[in-house]
Amino acid sequence: MKPQHIVFYDGDCALCNRFVLQLLKWDRREKLYFCSLQSDYGQQTLREHGRSLSDFDTFLYLHEGRLTEKSTGVLDLLYDLGGRWRWVSGMRILPKVLRDLVYDWVARNRHHVIGSNNSCKLPKPEWKRRFI
C-alpha cells in the first residue's frame, strides 16, 4: 500500500530536518510519511510531476493524489494534522502571493541562518518505518 500523505523535504537542510522531527512528534495518528527530495523515490516523484530534479528549495506535500508546494503545501499539511493545527491552516485566507513571498525568503536563507546537514539526527526506531 502506498502512503497517502507524504512530506517531501530537502535532506541537506537542517531546518527541514528539524521540521520533520517536529512533525513526527505532532503526528500522533501516524498519518504522515517522509521522503527526502534527493532520494530515489523523491526524484521519481519530482519527475512524475514535471518538477526540477535539482531544485530542493521547495516543500512538497503529496496528499490524496495531489502535490502541493510552498505555503499551500505547509498549510495543507497542518490542516491534515488536525487539532490545533487546523486553526493555523486558516492563514490560507492571506493571499498566496504574500504567503509564498515569506516562504521563498525563508527557503533562500535557510542554509545561511540554520546551516546544512553533514549528518542528520537519527529518528527514534519506531519512526523509521515512516521514512521512504
C-alpha positions in Angstrom: 0.0 0.0 0.0 1.3 3.4 -1.0 1.2 6.1 1.7 -1.4 8.8 1.1 0.3 11.7 3.0 4.0 12.2 2.1 6.1 15.1 3.1 9.0 15.7 0.7 11.9 17.8 2.1 15.4 18.8 1.4 17.6 16.1 3.1 20.6 18.5 3.3 18.7 21.3 5.1 19.0 21.5 8.9 15.7 23.5 9.1 13.8 20.9 7.0 15.2 18.0 9.1 14.2 19.8 12.4 10.7 20.4 10.9 10.4 16.7 10.0 11.4 15.6 13.6 8.8 18.0 15.0 6.1 16.7 12.6 6.9 13.2 13.8 6.1 14.3 17.4 2.9 16.2 16.4 1.5 13.4 14.2 0.0 11.2 16.8 -2.2 9.4 14.3 0.9 8.4 12.3 -0.7 9.7 9.1 2.4 11.3 7.6 5.3 9.6 5.8 8.6 11.4 4.9 10.9 11.3 1.9 14.0 13.3 1.0 13.8 15.0 -2.4 17.3 13.7 -3.1 16.2 10.0 -2.6 15.3 7.7 -5.5 11.6 7.9 -4.6 11.8 11.7 -4.2 13.5 12.1 -7.6 10.9 9.7 -9.2 8.0 11.8 -7.7 9.6 15.0 -8.9 9.9 13.5 -12.4 6.3 12.2 -12.4 5.0 15.7 -11.5 7.2 17.6 -14.0 9.4 19.2 -11.3 13.0 20.1 -11.4 15.2 17.3 -10.2 17.7 19.6 -8.7 15.6 22.4 -7.1 15.2 21.5 -3.4 14.2 24.9 -2.2 10.5 24.0 -2.0 8.4 22.0 0.4 6.2 19.4 -1.3 3.3 17.6 0.2 1.6 14.7 -1.6 -1.9 14.0 -0.2 -4.9 12.3 -1.7 -3.2 12.2 -5.1 -2.4 16.0 -5.1 1.0 17.5 -4.9 1.0 21.0 -3.2 4.0 23.2 -2.6 5.4 26.1 -0.6 3.0 27.8 1.8 0.0 26.0 0.4 1.7 22.6 1.0 2.6 23.6 4.6 -1.0 24.8 5.2 -2.5 21.6 3.7 -0.2 19.6 5.9 -1.2 21.5 9.1 -4.9 21.0 8.2 -4.3 17.3 7.8 -2.6 17.1 11.2 -5.9 18.2 12.7 -6.5 19.6 16.2 -5.0 23.0 16.9 -3.1 22.9 13.6 -6.3 23.4 11.7 -6.5 26.9 13.2 -3.0 27.7 11.9 -4.0 26.4 8.5 -6.6 29.3 8.5 -3.7 31.5 7.3 -4.8 30.4 3.9 -7.0 33.5 3.9 -3.9 35.5 3.2 -3.1 36.0 -0.5 -1.0 33.1 -1.8 1.5 35.6 -3.3 2.2 37.1 0.1 2.4 33.7 1.8 4.8 32.5 -0.9 7.0 35.6 -0.6 7.6 34.8 3.0 8.1 31.1 2.2 10.6 31.9 -0.6 12.6 34.3 1.7 12.9 31.6 4.3 13.8 29.0 1.6 16.5 31.2 0.1 18.1 32.0 3.5 17.7 28.7 5.4 21.2 27.4 4.8 22.7 30.7 5.8 20.7 31.1 9.0 20.3 27.4 10.2 23.0 25.7 8.2 23.2 22.4 6.2 23.4 18.9 7.5 26.5 16.8 7.1 24.6 14.2 9.0 21.0 14.0 10.3 19.8 13.1 13.7 18.5 9.6 13.5 14.8 9.2 14.2 13.6 7.0 17.0 13.4 3.4 16.0 9.6 3.5 16.0 9.7 6.3 13.4 12.0 4.6 10.9 9.1 2.8 9.1 7.6 6.2 8.2 10.6 7.2 6.0 10.5 6.3 2.4 
